[in-house]
C-alpha cells in the first residue's frame, strides 16, 4: 500500500510526494533527510494523505496533483476538490 501526501512547509509552500508510511516519511522530512526540497524548509504538518493500492497508481496521482495550481491543492486539502 502506498500513500500520496502533501506537506505544508513553514513558508506556506506545499510539497507533494508518495510513501509507504506517512508518519515515517513526515519525520524524515522534519529531520531534513526526506528530500532536497524539504531539506531547506521548516516542515509543519501533513496537510493531506490518500491511500493507493500500488506504487503505479500513487505515482500517477502524485503527478496529477503536482500539475495543479496551489489553489486547487488547497481545495483538495480542505476537501472541496477530489479530482
Secondary structure, 3 states (H helix, E strand, C coil): CEEEEEEEECCCCEEEEEECCHHHHHHHHHCCCCCHHHHCCCEEEEEEEEEECCHHHHHHHHHHHHCCCHHHHHHHHHCCCCC
